[in-house]
Amino acid sequence: MSYIRFRKHYLHIPYLVLAALEFVVLFSIFSFLGLLLSVAGVGYPSVETDILSATLFALVLSCGTLAMGGYLAMVHENVSALFFRTLIAYCFVGGIGLKLLYMVAPSTNPGSSNLFWAVILASLIVILLRLIFLRIVDSEQLVRRVVIFGAGDFAANLLDEYERNMRALGVRIIGCISEDPSGAVGADKLLPTPYDLYQFCRQNRVSEIVIAQQERRRNEGAGLPVPDLMECKLRGIAITNGVDFYERELKKAKLDMVHPSWIVFSEGFKASRTRDFAKRSLDLLISLSLLVVMLPFIIFTAFAVFVETGRPILYSQTRVGMLGKEFRIYKFRSMRQDAEKDGKARWASANDNRVTRVGAFIRNTRLDELPQIYNVIKGEMSIVGPRPERPEFVSELKEKIPFYDTRHYVKPGLMGWAQLKYPYGASVEDARGKLEYDLYYSKNHSLLMDFLIMIQTVEVILLGKGVR
């Protein structure tokens, strides 16, 4: 098993191990900084450190890595991109975090020169560690070998996702078993139907069989070797439903595979008054703190919008909130006053000519969203949740996308899981893709997941991801 489930959120063990190793490396570098600098001939041998200072240093830089998506980005980035992302995580995000820390606890500060060398050494050693990790986790000796039972559209889509996102997760899909030669999977990915499924799995070191939904739902199990699958499961080979495999590995619900019974009988989608109270308390604490910290930026943004295009400074729209209740959402105006002069709602497009120069900047930095702190304080929104959509679009999307209304059983948020994982949505197909992540969040959301989303949103803001 290469994953654990903690507070309903799946965490991959290889990346937990990597995070732990990086923490130990960061802690050791800070603890033995004086010795390392002496050996390197840089100087500064009299660096005084203690366990608390080293722990805080490692913790802040580890949060910087998490904030910049440093772990999952390794799946599809080359060495130079990995180096660049690590430098931003440590030198910029981590640097700001350490600066704030040392303002509060100056006794833990080793000095600017020593801190500089500590961050540089940490960056180089951690990058080397990650390159070694990628080579090891993708080795044939450690990967989890998986077979897909079925060769339909789901199997083809899963193979495509595997090539793009799963290789660095320690998964190796060796092929698909199906008696239907007209399936969507290419012939090079099809495996001959084994006479003895269990022996086939033993010989090929298969640890998991994924059942495609098309195969599972045939009448009375036709085409599905239930006795063979039972034997495999009873002898230690995992049998997993396709939608559950998708959810676990890719942190989203494959919409084509979702059916009402999955929602009704799954462990998730549970309301909890205790969790709601804790989430509301956290929302108030964070939103009031944000209001105080961001007040200078709020004033600056309001002034910049007024100077460029005059009034109104704020722009409001009707959005659909929890349980379908409509409310007014507030933003700093980033488009011309006549952006929707005919009164017709439009999706934002790439390089939209309605966006002003100040508007482009505040959209990239998410400063235009700051007035929504008021919506959070008022209780209409949460800090974390699916982004609220306009009623005009909701009516259309509910007709075209199954289960779209399920996202309204969770309070909408300033930031969300779909915003981390999916580009800007500006079409029905994009809304469909985002809903797969919103469904995962609605099913599994917890305070831990909210905390992870808040940290990782730093990357979205700094790199301007998903902006139009």
MILOVO-723081 format. One record per residue (C-alpha): z, y, x; residue number from 1; residue in one letter. Coordinates in pm, whole numbers, plus 50000, padded with zeros to 5 digits. Layout:
<z:Z	y:Y	x:X	nr:NUM	rest:a> .
...
! end
This chain:
<z:50000	y:50000	x:50000	nr:1	rest:m> .
<z:49894	y:50333	x:50154	nr:2	rest:s> .
<z:50056	y:50562	x:49899	nr:3	rest:y> .
<z:50384	y:50631	x:49724	nr:4	rest:i> .
<z:50448	y:50801	x:49392	nr:5	rest:r> .
<z:50716	y:51066	x:49404	nr:6	rest:f> .
<z:50801	y:51268	x:49092	nr:7	rest:r> .
<z:50478	y:51138	x:48931	nr:8	rest:k> .
<z:50261	y:51281	x:49212	nr:9	rest:h> .
<z:50078	y:51042	x:49444	nr:10	rest:y> .
<z:50139	y:51101	x:49816	nr:11	rest:l> .
<z:49933	y:50916	x:50077	nr:12	rest:h> .
<z:50150	y:50748	x:50338	nr:13	rest:i> .
<z:49913	y:50813	x:50634	nr:14	rest:p> .
<z:49940	y:51188	x:50578	nr:15	rest:y> .
<z:50315	y:51169	x:50529	nr:16	rest:l> .
<z:50336	y:50989	x:50864	nr:17	rest:v> .
<z:50112	y:51252	x:51025	nr:18	rest:l> .
<z:50325	y:51535	x:50880	nr:19	rest:a> .
<z:50640	y:51367	x:51014	nr:20	rest:a> .
<z:50484	y:51322	x:51360	nr:21	rest:l> .
<z:50372	y:51685	x:51365	nr:22	rest:e> .
<z:50722	y:51797	x:51268	nr:23	rest:f> .
<z:50869	y:51596	x:51556	nr:24	rest:v> .
<z:50611	y:51743	x:51797	nr:25	rest:v> .
<z:50685	y:52100	x:51683	nr:26	rest:l> .
<z:51059	y:52040	x:51703	nr:27	rest:f> .
<z:51026	y:51892	x:52055	nr:28	rest:s> .
<z:50802	y:52173	x:52182	nr:29	rest:i> .
<z:51051	y:52436	x:52071	nr:30	rest:f> .
<z:51353	y:52238	x:52196	nr:31	rest:s> .
<z:51206	y:52182	x:52545	nr:32	rest:f> .
<z:51007	y:52504	x:52565	nr:33	rest:l> .
<z:51175	y:52624	x:52883	nr:34	rest:g> .
<z:51103	y:52297	x:53063	nr:35	rest:l> .
<z:50743	y:52287	x:52940	nr:36	rest:l> .
<z:50676	y:52643	x:53054	nr:37	rest:l> .
<z:50827	y:52572	x:53395	nr:38	rest:s> .
<z:50611	y:52261	x:53440	nr:39	rest:v> .
<z:50303	y:52457	x:53331	nr:40	rest:a> .
<z:50388	y:52732	x:53580	nr:41	rest:g> .
<z:50392	y:52999	x:53312	nr:42	rest:v> .
<z:50751	y:53103	x:53376	nr:43	rest:g> .
<z:51025	y:53192	x:53129	nr:44	rest:y> .
<z:51237	y:52889	x:53224	nr:45	rest:p> .
<z:51557	y:53021	x:53064	nr:46	rest:s> .
<z:51467	y:52973	x:52698	nr:47	rest:v> .
<z:51777	y:52916	x:52488	nr:48	rest:e> .
<z:51720	y:52695	x:52185	nr:49	rest:t> .
<z:51934	y:52499	x:51945	nr:50	rest:d> .
<z:51876	y:52238	x:51676	nr:51	rest:i> .
<z:51871	y:52491	x:51391	nr:52	rest:l> .
<z:51619	y:52720	x:51561	nr:53	rest:s> .
<z:51390	y:52427	x:51649	nr:54	rest:a> .
<z:51414	y:52287	x:51294	nr:55	rest:t> .
<z:51327	y:52622	x:51136	nr:56	rest:l> .
<z:51035	y:52669	x:51377	nr:57	rest:f> .
<z:50895	y:52324	x:51293	nr:58	rest:a> .
<z:50952	y:52373	x:50921	nr:59	rest:l> .
<z:50775	y:52711	x:50904	nr:60	rest:v> .
<z:50470	y:52591	x:51100	nr:61	rest:l> .
<z:50452	y:52271	x:50893	nr:62	rest:s> .
<z:50449	y:52483	x:50576	nr:63	rest:c> .
<z:50172	y:52690	x:50738	nr:64	rest:g> .
<z:49964	y:52373	x:50780	nr:65	rest:t> .
<z:50026	y:52273	x:50420	nr:66	rest:l> .
<z:49942	y:52625	x:50298	nr:67	rest:a> .
<z:49607	y:52617	x:50477	nr:68	rest:m> .
<z:49516	y:52269	x:50350	nr:69	rest:g> .
<z:49528	y:52139	x:50705	nr:70	rest:g> .
<z:49569	y:51773	x:50611	nr:71	rest:y> .
<z:49304	y:51699	x:50348	nr:72	rest:l> .
<z:49058	y:51936	x:50519	nr:73	rest:a> .
<z:49036	y:51685	x:50803	nr:74	rest:m> .
<z:48829	y:51464	x:50572	nr:75	rest:v> .
<z:48516	y:51678	x:50603	nr:76	rest:h> .
<z:48567	y:51926	x:50888	nr:77	rest:e> .
<z:48447	y:51908	x:51247	nr:78	rest:n> .
<z:48660	y:51975	x:51555	nr:79	rest:v> .
<z:48584	y:52349	x:51574	nr:80	rest:s> .
<z:48668	y:52401	x:51204	nr:81	rest:a> .
<z:48987	y:52199	x:51249	nr:82	rest:l> .
<z:49082	y:52414	x:51549	nr:83	rest:f> .
<z:49012	y:52735	x:51356	nr:84	rest:f> .
<z:49214	y:52622	x:51055	nr:85	rest:r> .
<z:49507	y:52519	x:51276	nr:86	rest:t> .
<z:49507	y:52856	x:51453	nr:87	rest:l> .
<z:49518	y:53038	x:51117	nr:88	rest:i> .
<z:49794	y:52807	x:50994	nr:89	rest:a> .
<z:50010	y:52855	x:51304	nr:90	rest:y> .
<z:49921	y:53198	x:51443	nr:91	rest:c> .
<z:49871	y:53389	x:51117	nr:92	rest:f> .
<z:50049	y:53214	x:50828	nr:93	rest:v> .
<z:50315	y:53061	x:51052	nr:94	rest:g> .
<z:50346	y:53386	x:51248	nr:95	rest:g> .
<z:50416	y:53585	x:50932	nr:96	rest:i> .
<z:50666	y:53323	x:50818	nr:97	rest:g> .
<z:50846	y:53325	x:51153	nr:98	rest:l> .
<z:50851	y:53707	x:51158	nr:99	rest:k> .
<z:51019	y:53713	x:50817	nr:100	rest:l> .
<z:51258	y:53438	x:50927	nr:101	rest:l> .
<z:51364	y:53621	x:51241	nr:102	rest:y> .
<z:51421	y:53939	x:51041	nr:103	rest:m> .
<z:51673	y:53747	x:50831	nr:104	rest:v> .
<z:51814	y:53533	x:51115	nr:105	rest:a> .
<z:51754	y:53717	x:51446	nr:106	rest:p> .
<z:51973	y:53471	x:51637	nr:107	rest:s> .
<z:51705	y:53201	x:51599	nr:108	rest:t> .
<z:51436	y:53417	x:51768	nr:109	rest:n> .
<z:51343	y:53286	x:52116	nr:110	rest:p> .
<z:51162	y:53610	x:52208	nr:111	rest:g> .
<z:50803	y:53717	x:52150	nr:112	rest:s> .
<z:50665	y:53582	x:52481	nr:113	rest:s> .
<z:50832	y:53246	x:52443	nr:114	rest:n> .
<z:50725	y:53227	x:52078	nr:115	rest:l> .
<z:50364	y:53297	x:52179	nr:116	rest:f> .
<z:50358	y:53006	x:52422	nr:117	rest:w> .
<z:50535	y:52779	x:52175	nr:118	rest:a> .
<z:50268	y:52842	x:51910	nr:119	rest:v> .
<z:49981	y:52796	x:52159	nr:120	rest:i> .
<z:50123	y:52469	x:52292	nr:121	rest:l> .
<z:50189	y:52349	x:51937	nr:122	rest:a> .
<z:49831	y:52426	x:51832	nr:123	rest:s> .
<z:49674	y:52234	x:52121	nr:124	rest:l> .
<z:49901	y:51929	x:52098	nr:125	rest:i> .
<z:49881	y:51905	x:51718	nr:126	rest:v> .
<z:49499	y:51926	x:51719	nr:127	rest:i> .
<z:49488	y:51641	x:51972	nr:128	rest:l> .
<z:49731	y:51443	x:51755	nr:129	rest:l> .
<z:49513	y:51492	x:51446	nr:130	rest:r> .
<z:49198	y:51376	x:51625	nr:131	rest:l> .
<z:49378	y:51059	x:51736	nr:132	rest:i> .
<z:49513	y:51014	x:51383	nr:133	rest:f> .
<z:49164	y:51034	x:51228	nr:134	rest:l> .
<z:49035	y:50771	x:51467	nr:135	rest:r> .
<z:49326	y:50536	x:51395	nr:136	rest:i> .
<z:49347	y:50578	x:51016	nr:137	rest:v> .
<z:48975	y:50505	x:50979	nr:138	rest:d> .
<z:48985	y:50195	x:51203	nr:139	rest:s> .
<z:48893	y:49862	x:51048	nr:140	rest:e> .
<z:49234	y:49719	x:51135	nr:141	rest:q> .
<z:49427	y:49968	x:50920	nr:142	rest:l> .
<z:49201	y:50064	x:50631	nr:143	rest:v> .
<z:49270	y:49933	x:50280	nr:144	rest:r> .
<z:48963	y:49730	x:50182	nr:145	rest:r> .
<z:48859	y:49767	x:49818	nr:146	rest:v> .
<z:48603	y:49594	x:49593	nr:147	rest:v> .
<z:48469	y:49751	x:49271	nr:148	rest:i> .
<z:48407	y:49513	x:48981	nr:149	rest:f> .
<z:48110	y:49672	x:48810	nr:150	rest:g> .
<z:47794	y:49857	x:48912	nr:151	rest:a> .
<z:47751	y:50121	x:48643	nr:152	rest:g> .
<z:47762	y:50499	x:48658	nr:153	rest:d> .
<z:48134	y:50502	x:48731	nr:154	rest:f> .
<z:48093	y:50272	x:49031	nr:155	rest:a> .
<z:47805	y:50483	x:49165	nr:156	rest:a> .
<z:48008	y:50802	x:49123	nr:157	rest:n> .
<z:48309	y:50644	x:49291	nr:158	rest:l> .
<z:48098	y:50538	x:49589	nr:159	rest:l> .
<z:47969	y:50894	x:49620	nr:160	rest:d> .
<z:48322	y:51036	x:49607	nr:161	rest:e> .
<z:48428	y:50779	x:49865	nr:162	rest:y> .
<z:48168	y:50893	x:50116	nr:163	rest:e> .
<z:48272	y:51257	x:50073	nr:164	rest:r> .
<z:48650	y:51238	x:50033	nr:165	rest:n> .
<z:48808	y:50894	x:50073	nr:166	rest:m> .
<z:48724	y:50777	x:50424	nr:167	rest:r> .
<z:49007	y:50974	x:50583	nr:168	rest:a> .
<z:49246	y:50842	x:50319	nr:169	rest:l> .
<z:49247	y:50498	x:50477	nr:170	rest:g> .
<z:49021	y:50341	x:50211	nr:171	rest:v> .
<z:48713	y:50126	x:50274	nr:172	rest:r> .
<z:48504	y:50029	x:49970	nr:173	rest:i> .
<z:48308	y:49728	x:50087	nr:174	rest:i> .
<z:48084	y:49704	x:49781	nr:175	rest:g> .
<z:48044	y:49625	x:49412	nr:176	rest:c> .
<z:48043	y:49290	x:49230	nr:177	rest:i> .
<z:47825	y:49274	x:48920	nr:178	rest:s> .
<z:47586	y:49032	x:48756	nr:179	rest:e> .
<z:47381	y:49320	x:48616	nr:180	rest:d> .
<z:47097	y:49401	x:48862	nr:181	rest:p> .
<z:46995	y:49709	x:48660	nr:182	rest:s> .
<z:47315	y:49902	x:48731	nr:183	rest:g> .
<z:47336	y:50247	x:48885	nr:184	rest:a> .
<z:47456	y:50117	x:49223	nr:185	rest:v> .
<z:47197	y:50063	x:49495	nr:186	rest:g> .
<z:47111	y:49712	x:49605	nr:187	rest:a> .
<z:47260	y:49772	x:49951	nr:188	rest:d> .
<z:47603	y:49822	x:49792	nr:189	rest:k> .
<z:47592	y:49512	x:49569	nr:190	rest:l> .
<z:47783	y:49201	x:49671	nr:191	rest:l> .
<z:47689	y:48848	x:49559	nr:192	rest:p> .
<z:47912	y:48719	x:49279	nr:193	rest:t> .
<z:48165	y:48492	x:49453	nr:194	rest:p> .
<z:48233	y:48142	x:49328	nr:195	rest:y> .
<z:48601	y:48178	x:49415	nr:196	rest:d> .
<z:48715	y:48540	x:49387	nr:197	rest:l> .
<z:49050	y:48490	x:49557	nr:198	rest:y> .
<z:48900	y:48312	x:49859	nr:199	rest:q> .
<z:48636	y:48585	x:49880	nr:200	rest:f> .
<z:48912	y:48848	x:49894	nr:201	rest:c> .
<z:49100	y:48652	x:50161	nr:202	rest:r> .
<z:48794	y:48608	x:50379	nr:203	rest:q> .
<z:48700	y:48978	x:50351	nr:204	rest:n> .
<z:49061	y:49107	x:50378	nr:205	rest:r> .
<z:49033	y:49275	x:50035	nr:206	rest:v> .
<z:49367	y:49418	x:49921	nr:207	rest:s> .
<z:49258	y:49575	x:49589	nr:208	rest:e> .
<z:49003	y:49517	x:49313	nr:209	rest:i> .
<z:48904	y:49816	x:49099	nr:210	rest:v> .
<z:48780	y:49737	x:48747	nr:211	rest:i> .
<z:48511	y:49974	x:48623	nr:212	rest:a> .
<z:48569	y:50075	x:48261	nr:213	rest:q> .
<z:48229	y:49956	x:48145	nr:214	rest:q> .
<z:48319	y:49604	x:48254	nr:215	rest:e> .
<z:48677	y:49611	x:48124	nr:216	rest:r> .
<z:48585	y:49707	x:47768	nr:217	rest:r> .
<z:48325	y:49440	x:47697	nr:218	rest:r> .
<z:48398	y:49232	x:47390	nr:219	rest:n> .
<z:48657	y:48962	x:47453	nr:220	rest:e> .
<z:48635	y:49014	x:47828	nr:221	rest:g> .
<z:48271	y:48907	x:47854	nr:222	rest:a> .
<z:48148	y:48953	x:48209	nr:223	rest:g> .
<z:48504	y:48990	x:48333	nr:224	rest:l> .
<z:48652	y:48680	x:48507	nr:225	rest:p> .
<z:49002	y:48720	x:48366	nr:226	rest:v> .
<z:49143	y:48389	x:48506	nr:227	rest:p> .
<z:49014	y:48474	x:48854	nr:228	rest:d> .
<z:49158	y:48824	x:48835	nr:229	rest:l> .
<z:49491	y:48686	x:48716	nr:230	rest:m> .
<z:49501	y:48450	x:49014	nr:231	rest:e> .
<z:49424	y:48736	x:49253	nr:232	rest:c> .
<z:49699	y:48952	x:49109	nr:233	rest:k> .
<z:49956	y:48672	x:49107	nr:234	rest:l> .
<z:49875	y:48598	x:49471	nr:235	rest:r> .
<z:49924	y:48955	x:49590	nr:236	rest:g> .
<z:49590	y:49135	x:49545	nr:237	rest:i> .
<z:49621	y:49458	x:49346	nr:238	rest:a> .
<z:49408	y:49487	x:49029	nr:239	rest:i> .
<z:49360	y:49849	x:48928	nr:240	rest:t> .
<z:49193	y:50016	x:48633	nr:241	rest:n> .
<z:48915	y:50250	x:48741	nr:242	rest:g> .
<z:49065	y:50565	x:48589	nr:243	rest:v> .
<z:49402	y:50493	x:48755	nr:244	rest:d> .
<z:49234	y:50438	x:49094	nr:245	rest:f> .
<z:49046	y:50764	x:49055	nr:246	rest:y> .
<z:49365	y:50947	x:48961	nr:247	rest:e> .
<z:49563	y:50804	x:49250	nr:248	rest:r> .
<z:49308	y:50857	x:49525	nr:249	rest:e> .
<z:49139	y:51182	x:49419	nr:250	rest:l> .
<z:49421	y:51351	x:49221	nr:251	rest:k> .
<z:49210	y:51398	x:48910	nr:252	rest:k> .
<z:49128	y:51213	x:48589	nr:253	rest:a> .
<z:48770	y:51094	x:48568	nr:254	rest:k> .
<z:48670	y:51236	x:48231	nr:255	rest:l> .
<z:48397	y:50978	x:48164	nr:256	rest:d> .
<z:48662	y:50707	x:48190	nr:257	rest:m> .
<z:48942	y:50873	x:47991	nr:258	rest:v> .
<z:49010	y:50734	x:47645	nr:259	rest:h> .
<z:49282	y:50810	x:47387	nr:260	rest:p> .
<z:49487	y:50500	x:47472	nr:261	rest:s> .
<z:49515	y:50620	x:47833	nr:262	rest:w> .
<z:49682	y:50939	x:47709	nr:263	rest:i> .
<z:49899	y:50763	x:47450	nr:264	rest:v> .
<z:50028	y:50478	x:47666	nr:265	rest:f> .
<z:50035	y:50633	x:48014	nr:266	rest:s> .
<z:50360	y:50726	x:48188	nr:267	rest:e> .
<z:50268	y:51093	x:48193	nr:268	rest:g> .
<z:50208	y:51361	x:47929	nr:269	rest:f> .
<z:50581	y:51364	x:47849	nr:270	rest:k> .
<z:50758	y:51675	x:47724	nr:271	rest:a> .
<z:51096	y:51748	x:47880	nr:272	rest:s> .
<z:51333	y:52024	x:47773	nr:273	rest:r> .
<z:51522	y:52001	x:48103	nr:274	rest:t> .
<z:51203	y:52043	x:48304	nr:275	rest:r> .
<z:51084	y:52326	x:48078	nr:276	rest:d> .
<z:51415	y:52510	x:48125	nr:277	rest:f> .
<z:51404	y:52464	x:48504	nr:278	rest:a> .
<z:51039	y:52575	x:48515	nr:279	rest:k> .
<z:51111	y:52883	x:48304	nr:280	rest:r> .
<z:51407	y:52977	x:48526	nr:281	rest:s> .
<z:51192	y:52936	x:48836	nr:282	rest:l> .
<z:50913	y:53141	x:48676	nr:283	rest:d> .
<z:51151	y:53432	x:48612	nr:284	rest:l> .
<z:51299	y:53415	x:48963	nr:285	rest:l> .
<z:50959	y:53407	x:49136	nr:286	rest:i> .
<z:50789	y:53663	x:48910	nr:287	rest:s> .
<z:51070	y:53919	x:48945	nr:288	rest:l> .
<z:51074	y:53866	x:49323	nr:289	rest:s> .
<z:50695	y:53902	x:49336	nr:290	rest:l> .
<z:50716	y:54222	x:49135	nr:291	rest:l> .
<z:50953	y:54375	x:49390	nr:292	rest:v> .
<z:50762	y:54253	x:49697	nr:293	rest:v> .
<z:50415	y:54337	x:49565	nr:294	rest:m> .
<z:50502	y:54677	x:49415	nr:295	rest:l> .
<z:50338	y:54872	x:49703	nr:296	rest:p> .
<z:50020	y:54665	x:49661	nr:297	rest:f> .
<z:50025	y:54721	x:49285	nr:298	rest:i> .
<z:50044	y:55098	x:49336	nr:299	rest:i> .
<z:49773	y:55091	x:49604	nr:300	rest:f> .
<z:49538	y:54880	x:49388	nr:301	rest:t> .
<z:49587	y:55103	x:49083	nr:302	rest:a> .
<z:49510	y:55411	x:49294	nr:303	rest:f> .
<z:49196	y:55252	x:49449	nr:304	rest:a> .
<z:49056	y:55150	x:49109	nr:305	rest:v> .
<z:49120	y:55500	x:48968	nr:306	rest:f> .
<z:48958	y:55678	x:49265	nr:307	rest:v> .
<z:48640	y:55466	x:49253	nr:308	rest:e> .
<z:48568	y:55437	x:48881	nr:309	rest:t> .
<z:48840	y:55623	x:48693	nr:310	rest:g> .
<z:49012	y:55493	x:48386	nr:311	rest:r> .
<z:49102	y:55248	x:48251	nr:312	rest:p> .
<z:49284	y:55101	x:48550	nr:313	rest:i> .
<z:49394	y:54789	x:48366	nr:314	rest:l> .
<z:49168	y:54552	x:48178	nr:315	rest:y> .
<z:49292	y:54316	x:47909	nr:316	rest:s> .
<z:49139	y:54011	x:47744	nr:317	rest:q> .
<z:49245	y:53768	x:47478	nr:318	rest:t> .
<z:49316	y:53424	x:47622	nr:319	rest:r> .
<z:49424	y:53093	x:47473	nr:320	rest:v> .
<z:49772	y:52986	x:47575	nr:321	rest:g> .
<z:50006	y:52697	x:47507	nr:322	rest:m> .
<z:49941	y:52508	x:47181	nr:323	rest:l> .
<z:49633	y:52725	x:47120	nr:324	rest:g> .
<z:49830	y:53048	x:47072	nr:325	rest:k> .
<z:49631	y:53355	x:47172	nr:326	rest:e> .
<z:49775	y:53633	x:47388	nr:327	rest:f> .
<z:49658	y:53935	x:47589	nr:328	rest:r> .
<z:49615	y:53882	x:47961	nr:329	rest:i> .
<z:49615	y:54183	x:48198	nr:330	rest:y> .
<z:49421	y:54245	x:48517	nr:331	rest:k> .
<z:49326	y:54536	x:48736	nr:332	rest:f> .
<z:48974	y:54627	x:48631	nr:333	rest:r> .
<z:48724	y:54491	x:48885	nr:334	rest:s> .
<z:48402	y:54553	x:48690	nr:335	rest:m> .
<z:48226	y:54856	x:48553	nr:336	rest:r> .
<z:48355	y:54997	x:48224	nr:337	rest:q> .
<z:48036	y:54878	x:48048	nr:338	rest:d> .
<z:48048	y:54521	x:48185	nr:339	rest:a> .
<z:48040	y:54378	x:47831	nr:340	rest:e> .
<z:47916	y:54679	x:47636	nr:341	rest:k> .
<z:47750	y:54459	x:47374	nr:342	rest:d> .
<z:48083	y:54284	x:47310	nr:343	rest:g> .
<z:47948	y:53941	x:47412	nr:344	rest:k> .
<z:48162	y:53727	x:47646	nr:345	rest:a> .
<z:47980	y:53617	x:47964	nr:346	rest:r> .
<z:48065	y:53386	x:48251	nr:347	rest:w> .
<z:48097	y:53565	x:48585	nr:348	rest:a> .
<z:47807	y:53482	x:48816	nr:349	rest:s> .
<z:47773	y:53470	x:49192	nr:350	rest:a> .
<z:47726	y:53823	x:49337	nr:351	rest:n> .
<z:47776	y:53965	x:48988	nr:352	rest:d> .
<z:47633	y:54321	x:48987	nr:353	rest:n> .
<z:47898	y:54429	x:48736	nr:354	rest:r> .
<z:48168	y:54402	x:49006	nr:355	rest:v> .
<z:48258	y:54728	x:49181	nr:356	rest:t> .
<z:48327	y:54760	x:49555	nr:357	rest:r> .
<z:48701	y:54787	x:49503	nr:358	rest:v> .
<z:48669	y:54510	x:49245	nr:359	rest:g> .
<z:48509	y:54276	x:49498	nr:360	rest:a> .
<z:48797	y:54331	x:49740	nr:361	rest:f> .
<z:49076	y:54284	x:49487	nr:362	rest:i> .
<z:48903	y:53975	x:49348	nr:363	rest:r> .
<z:48879	y:53820	x:49695	nr:364	rest:n> .
<z:49245	y:53891	x:49766	nr:365	rest:t> .
<z:49357	y:53809	x:49409	nr:366	rest:r> .
<z:49518	y:54152	x:49379	nr:367	rest:l> .
<z:49345	y:54192	x:49043	nr:368	rest:d> .
<z:49573	y:53919	x:48905	nr:369	rest:e> .
<z:49900	y:54100	x:48986	nr:370	rest:l> .
<z:49947	y:54254	x:48636	nr:371	rest:p> .
<z:49978	y:53899	x:48503	nr:372	rest:q> .
<z:50329	y:53895	x:48648	nr:373	rest:i> .
<z:50411	y:54076	x:48322	nr:374	rest:y> .
<z:50267	y:53783	x:48125	nr:375	rest:n> .
<z:50489	y:53544	x:48322	nr:376	rest:v> .
<z:50802	y:53754	x:48264	nr:377	rest:i> .
<z:50714	y:53775	x:47895	nr:378	rest:k> .
<z:50688	y:53395	x:47878	nr:379	rest:g> .
<z:50319	y:53374	x:47782	nr:380	rest:e> .
<z:50227	y:53227	x:48120	nr:381	rest:m> .
<z:50388	y:53032	x:48402	nr:382	rest:s> .
<z:50352	y:53074	x:48777	nr:383	rest:i> .
<z:50170	y:52738	x:48791	nr:384	rest:v> .
<z:49952	y:52588	x:48519	nr:385	rest:g> .
<z:49591	y:52561	x:48400	nr:386	rest:p> .
<z:49417	y:52899	x:48403	nr:387	rest:r> .
<z:49387	y:53037	x:48045	nr:388	rest:p> .
<z:49036	y:53067	x:47904	nr:389	rest:e> .
<z:48883	y:53310	x:47654	nr:390	rest:r> .
<z:48873	y:53200	x:47287	nr:391	rest:p> .
<z:48494	y:53236	x:47274	nr:392	rest:e> .
<z:48456	y:52986	x:47557	nr:393	rest:f> .
<z:48732	y:52756	x:47429	nr:394	rest:v> .
<z:48554	y:52711	x:47095	nr:395	rest:s> .
<z:48235	y:52614	x:47275	nr:396	rest:e> .
<z:48405	y:52389	x:47532	nr:397	rest:l> .
<z:48609	y:52198	x:47272	nr:398	rest:k> .
<z:48284	y:52098	x:47102	nr:399	rest:e> .
<z:48107	y:51992	x:47420	nr:400	rest:k> .
<z:48386	y:51843	x:47634	nr:401	rest:i> .
<z:48611	y:51561	x:47511	nr:402	rest:p> .
<z:48988	y:51611	x:47542	nr:403	rest:f> .
<z:48944	y:51977	x:47638	nr:404	rest:y> .
<z:49226	y:52079	x:47404	nr:405	rest:d> .
<z:49478	y:51867	x:47600	nr:406	rest:t> .
<z:49508	y:52142	x:47861	nr:407	rest:r> .
<z:49672	y:52363	x:47596	nr:408	rest:h> .
<z:49981	y:52142	x:47581	nr:409	rest:y> .
<z:50091	y:52294	x:47912	nr:410	rest:v> .
<z:50168	y:52664	x:47956	nr:411	rest:k> .
<z:49884	y:52842	x:48143	nr:412	rest:p> .
<z:49955	y:52976	x:48489	nr:413	rest:g> .
<z:49875	y:53235	x:48755	nr:414	rest:l> .
<z:49764	y:52955	x:48985	nr:415	rest:m> .
<z:49665	y:52598	x:48913	nr:416	rest:g> .
<z:49568	y:52257	x:49048	nr:417	rest:w> .
<z:49204	y:52301	x:48943	nr:418	rest:a> .
<z:49184	y:52633	x:49132	nr:419	rest:q> .
<z:49283	y:52451	x:49451	nr:420	rest:l> .
<z:49044	y:52164	x:49408	nr:421	rest:k> .
<z:48739	y:52303	x:49228	nr:422	rest:y> .
<z:48512	y:52604	x:49294	nr:423	rest:p> .
<z:48492	y:52893	x:49051	nr:424	rest:y> .
<z:48398	y:52768	x:48704	nr:425	rest:g> .
<z:48116	y:52956	x:48535	nr:426	rest:a> .
<z:47949	y:52699	x:48311	nr:427	rest:s> .
<z:48023	y:52416	x:48072	nr:428	rest:v> .
<z:47972	y:52165	x:48353	nr:429	rest:e> .
<z:48214	y:52355	x:48576	nr:430	rest:d> .
<z:48469	y:52361	x:48293	nr:431	rest:a> .
<z:48427	y:51985	x:48267	nr:432	rest:r> .
<z:48494	y:51942	x:48639	nr:433	rest:g> .
<z:48803	y:52165	x:48624	nr:434	rest:k> .
<z:48934	y:51978	x:48321	nr:435	rest:l> .
<z:48955	y:51659	x:48530	nr:436	rest:e> .
<z:49209	y:51833	x:48754	nr:437	rest:y> .
<z:49384	y:52003	x:48461	nr:438	rest:d> .
<z:49427	y:51664	x:48297	nr:439	rest:l> .
<z:49585	y:51527	x:48614	nr:440	rest:y> .
<z:49822	y:51824	x:48623	nr:441	rest:y> .
<z:49906	y:51796	x:48253	nr:442	rest:s> .
<z:49988	y:51427	x:48300	nr:443	rest:k> .
<z:50187	y:51451	x:48624	nr:444	rest:n> .
<z:50318	y:51806	x:48659	nr:445	rest:h> .
<z:50665	y:51849	x:48806	nr:446	rest:s> .
<z:50855	y:52112	x:49003	nr:447	rest:l> .
<z:50754	y:51937	x:49326	nr:448	rest:l> .
<z:50386	y:51957	x:49234	nr:449	rest:m> .
<z:50428	y:52323	x:49134	nr:450	rest:d> .
<z:50586	y:52392	x:49472	nr:451	rest:f> .
<z:50296	y:52224	x:49656	nr:452	rest:l> .
<z:50042	y:52422	x:49452	nr:453	rest:i> .
<z:50218	y:52752	x:49527	nr:454	rest:m> .
<z:50213	y:52681	x:49902	nr:455	rest:i> .
<z:49849	y:52568	x:49907	nr:456	rest:q> .
<z:49735	y:52872	x:49708	nr:457	rest:t> .
<z:49780	y:53071	x:50031	nr:458	rest:v> .
<z:49457	y:52912	x:50156	nr:459	rest:e> .
<z:49272	y:53018	x:49839	nr:460	rest:v> .
<z:49384	y:53379	x:49886	nr:461	rest:i> .
<z:49322	y:53404	x:50261	nr:462	rest:l> .
<z:48980	y:53235	x:50258	nr:463	rest:l> .
<z:48868	y:53385	x:49925	nr:464	rest:g> .
<z:48784	y:53043	x:49780	nr:465	rest:k> .
<z:48641	y:53024	x:49430	nr:466	rest:g> .
<z:48571	y:53399	x:49390	nr:467	rest:v> .
<z:48282	y:53554	x:49197	nr:468	rest:r> .
! end
